[in-house]
Amino acid sequence: MACLKYLSLCPCPRCLLLKSRIPMIGSKTDAKQRIKLARVDSQSRRNIIECARKMIFEGGVNITSKRVEKLLKPTSLVPTRVGFQSITQ
């Protein structure tokens, strides 16, 4: 519960379970839905985030603007990019 995104539609960082379904946490239905609605790092998700970042950082659009919200709010995304580098020895 500590990692929930406050005031979002999908507060869980691992799945797209809607906030309205939080009371069902721990049920058999909840377990099935978490698997079915798991967040996936797809190219389309990355494109949405990149588009929002360009609007914010290059276009000067406010992060709370309706244009940015329209992109990010449906799946409670944040305009953060995380790069992982593989470590080879």
Residue, then its C-alpha position, 0 to 999 in steps of 0.5 A: m500500500a505504501c507505493l500507491k499513486y495518490l489520487s490516480l485512477c490506477p494507483c498500483p505501480r504493478c497493475l492497471l486495477l482501478k482504485s474503485r476495486i481496492p476494497m476487493i484486495g485479497s479476494k480470488t477475483d483480485a488475484k486473477q485481475r492483477i494477473k490479467l491487468a498487469r502493467v507491461d513495458s510496451q513500445s506504445r507505453r514508452n511512446i506515450i511517456e515520451c510524447a508527454r515528456k516532449m510536451i513538458f520539457e521541449g514544448g513548455v506545457n505544464i505537467t498538470s495541463k489537460r493535454v498531458e493529463k489526457l495522455l497519462k491519466p487513463t493508465s496513471l502514467v508518470p512522465t519518468r524515463v528509467g534506463f537499465q544498463s546491463i552489467t557485463q563482467 
